[in-house]
């Protein structure tokens, strides 16, 4: 493609102030009292004000709960034996204290994160880190709102979405409910878990940049830098690398490239692979890859330079071998528990076999789905990655829940989906009840918890199958379109 082509790139982030960019919706909505209404379901000045000031209301709720709930619940003030603050938050802030004293954050046992997190928190008072995490989480919510509204503007597909999801809420209210007022997101960030700060925000920023509607090298450079930050901070976003590359490669070719040929026989596979090789070696995807690797390597080198090999061992390599038999939803839980003091070759073999299946699914979704619908591919990849992981905690759910709002228009709310979701919720309740009986009440429920973990895994697979069965994957309705203006 000619490098002289002029691409129209829109990286405008929706303002958190009331005068959000709703002009394009004016023909479908009525402006009433400074708030935007789509139908009679959104009534009353209170709801309208909350939607119009959603970012500030969501942030205010987070900041208040981040102060009030630790004050009320920590130290057994109301519920004996229950502490609201996540144990990881104490680890973060202890590591930050070590940096303040001129020591290494890895002198704090169990600190297994990037040293830049502790360095950032070292400039804040001990209770201030939680508030910074809340700000990052609210920014994640605002990015989700921005991308959902842009998605509707680009596809002009509100009527079809409304037909697929009966009795929908007002779309602007729905946008803010996905994350800004999501109880799970609020709970996790106010407890002091840094997922939003160190990984969700960089991932969402990368998605926002890549799906901005442009195909310039500047887009690839900026997105690559943010992707490198995300991978260094948490490592798991590396599973998105191929999806980003294929999406950028197709956007670089223009809209016609979205209609990718699928090999119908073995004889066509060679040509199919050659076609992708040609696309991925274009300047934009190559630049994205170089910037991603460069930023990741640069940050990792600085960590090694400042804090030695322990920064690599604890901050990166540990996550390849991490096992945890407490607070773990994973179906591997009981296996890990039984083999916690010995090397278990059968467990290692099972892990490698699961890795093969995940790799096949990862490549398939990256090549077949990501060029048409990036966020759908990322959601499926993350959902599968979390479900198959050896360690699953509540924070891991946010990894794919932050992507679900960006691909929800691809799914239809069928009876099968509702039933699968109900089964998943029941499985979570069963797991929580059995785990509480084991860890808090001391009952010998080890095998029951294992059974609950297996049921939870099966429920996740069942839900994903139901969602994909309802998904609209055809390229005629991509989530984001590519606008290329030729000279």
Order of alpha helices (4+ residues) and beta strands (2+ residues): beta-beta-beta-alpha-alpha-alpha-alpha-alpha-alpha-alpha-alpha-alpha-alpha-alpha-alpha-alpha-alpha-alpha-alpha-alpha-alpha-alpha-alpha-alpha-beta
